């Protein structure tokens, strides 16, 4: 495992997916995905930040115009699974097939080449380490699929915080930080960032003291304050965890604006790799 030369950078990303209900076929309302993504695009434009959108194949086929709009705004597109299934549901052969379908859908919609991947629910763990070799064989440059900490769902506590090369592909793990003796936790992303008080999270920003990139990711539903209650399939029936997915959604755009002001050096993943000369 080879460590990479690093300089400080914010890697802001959106996992472009629908809020999947637990019961197949249940659609609590028509999709508002396009409007939610437009809000993110406006926010990123105001702060002159380029981001990476990891896109589910189903979404790419349903909203090709949205993907073109994201790409035309200068943002990067990556893969997030063709059907938003966690890696523990695949073997190397079925995962490769899913990657090909996902990549074809994104590239066909946007007309650009895809280089990166994020596993749904950060489900790339030590038990699924074979995924890196599959990604390399399929021509991917990088992945950002590892949560380097213990977690009720998925985590790889022994992976380490630094980007490193794994079986021919660069893995850029999500940023984690200890919080009042708890953790480490992904404080700068998703539910943790939304639920915890901003002033406390702001104190934990590693900007002034860490050479590692700050990895921050969110979802369209994170800012959807009007969504009716439903169960996210990814929480596997954990009702308290599901409740947290709805908490403080209205405050997230303001919090993200604070994060972008605090970390103005925002790059896409591919830009970061090029600037750090992380080559295969």
N, C-alpha and C positions, 0 to 999 in steps of 0.2 A: 504494500500500500504506500503510494508516493504522495507526500503532501505537496500542495501547490503554492507558488509565490503569490502573495495577496496584497491588495490595498483596499482601503475602506470603500464600500459601495452599498447602496440600498437597492435590493432587487424586489420590486413590488410586483405582485402577481394576482391574477383573478382566476379562480377555478370556474370555468364557464360551464355550468351545469344547471339543470332544473332541480327544484326541491322535490326529491323523489318521495312519494307517499309509500307507506308500508304495504298497502293492499294493491296488487297489480290491477291496473286499469282505473284506479281511483284518481280522478282529476278534480281537486277541490275548486278550481276556477280556471278560466282560460289563462294562458301564459302571459305574463308581463315581463318576460325576460328582456326583450328589446329595450323597453323603457328604463329598466334598472341598469342595463349596460350603458345606455346613453348618459345616465347620471355619473357613472364612473368615468366615462370618457370626458365629460365636461370638467370633472374634478381634476383629472390628470392634466388636461389642457391648461387649466388655470395655473397649475403649479409646474408646468413645463417638465413633466415627468413621463418618461416612456416606460411602459410596463410589458409584462408577458402574460398572455391569456392562454391558459391550458384548457383546451376545448374537448368536450365529449363528442364523439362521432355523431350520435343521434342529434345533438344540437346543431352541428355543422350542416347536416342534411336538412334540418328544419328551417334554419335561419342563415342561408348562404350570404344574403345581402348584409347581414350584421357582421359576419366575419370579414367581408370586403371592407366595410366601414372601419373596423378595428385596424386592419392592415393599412388602409389608406391614411389613417391618423398616425402612422409611424410606430405602432406597437407590434410586438412579436406574437406569433401564434405557435402553440405547442399542443401536444396530445395529452388527453386525460382519460384514456380508455374509450372504447367504442360504445359501451353500454354502462359505463360507470360501475364496473364490478371490481371488488378488491382482489389483490393479487393471489390471496390464498384460495381463490376459486378457479385458478388456472394451473396448468402445467406448462412447460416451455413451449410445446407445440401450439396449444390453444392460445397462449399469450401472444405468440408471434402472429397468429392469424388475426387476433383482436387489434394488435398494433397496426397491421397493414390496412385493415378496414378503417380504423380511426384516422390514420395518416392520409389515406386516399380521400376521405371525406373532407378533412380540413384543407388539404392542398387543392382539391377540386373547387371548393367554395371560394377560397381566397386567392388562388393563383400564385402562391408563394411556397417556398420550400420549408419544411418543418424539421427542426433539429433537436427539439427537447421533449421531455415527457415528465408528467407527474402522476404517480399512482393515486387512484381514488382513496381518500381517507389516509393518505401517507402510509399505505399498507405494505411498503417494501421493508421487510424485516429480515433478520438473519435467516429465517426459515425459507424466505423467498429470494435469497441472494443470487440464485440462478438468473434472475430477471436482468441483471446487468449484462451478462453475456448475450442474452437474447437481444437487448437493446442495441448492443454494439454490432451484432450480426445484421440487424435491420437498418443500420446506418445512422443511428441516433448519436449525437455528440455528447449530450448530457441528460441527467435526470435530477429532479429535485423531489424525491419521493420518500426520504427517510426522516423520521422524527427521532433524533438522537437522545431519547429519554424514555423512561417507563410511562405507559399510558393505558387506560382501561380498554382501549380498542387495539391500537397497533403502536409499536415503538421498537427501536433498536438502541438500547441504552449504551452499548459498548462501541457504537460506530465512531463517535468523536464529533467535534463541532466543525472541523475544517473540511472544505471540499477536497476530495481525493479521487484518484483514478481507480475504478473497480472494473476489472475484466474488459478493459478497452473503452469504457465510457466514464465521464466525470460525474460523480454524485455530489450534489451541492445540498447538504442537509439543512433543514429548517432551523432557524435561530431559536435557541432556548435559553432561559435564564432562571436562576433561583429567585424566589419571591417570598420574603419573610420566612425563610426556612423550608418553604415548600418547593417542590420541583426537582430538577429543572422543568420549566413549562414554556410552551410557545406563546409568550406574553404579547408578542407583536403581531399576532395573526388571529383572524376569526373570532371565535367565541371568547377566548381569554382577553383579547384586546378590547372587545366590546363590553364585557361584563365588569372587568376591574376598573376602579377609578383611574381616569386618565392621568392625573397628577402623579399617582403612584407608578404607573407604567412608564411615564416620561422619565422618572428618576432612574429607571433600569435600562434606558437606552444605552447601548454600548458604543455609541458613535465616537466618543472622545478617547476611548481606551482599548479598542479592539481592532486588530487588522482584518478581522473576518467580515464578510458581507453580512448585512442585516437582511434576512429573508422575511418578508412580510406578505401573507396571502389572505385573500378574502373571497367571498362568493356573492353572486347576485342577491341571494336571499338575505344576506347579512344586512342589507339596507332596506328591505321590504317590510316596512312597519305595518302594512295593512293586510298581510297575508292571514287568512283564517287558520285556525289551529289544525295541524295535521301531524302525523308521525313521520319523521325522516327514517328511511329504511336503514341508513348507516348506523343509527344508535342501537339497533338490535333490541328494541323494546325497553330501553332504559329511559323511563319517563322523566326523571329529574334532569338527565342530560339533554333530552329533547326540549324541555322547558327553557333551558339556557340558550337554545338556538333562537328563541324568540325575544330574549331579554335585551332591552336597550338598542333595538335596531335603529330607532330614530336618531340616536346620538352618533352613529358611526361615521357619517360623512364629515361631521365636524372634527371627530377624533382623527380620521385619516388626514384631513387637512393639516392638523397639528403635527402629525407624523411626517408629512411631506415637507413642511416648513423646517422641521428639525433635522431632516436628512435630505438636503437638496440634491445630492449626487445620485439621482435615480437612473438606473440602467436596465435594459433588458438582459436576460441571461446570456444571450449570444454576444452582446456587447461586452459584458463582463468577462466572458471567456476570451474574447479577442484581446481585450486590454491587458489581461493577465497572461497572455501567451500560453493558454492551456490548450495544447494541441495534442492530437492523437498520433 
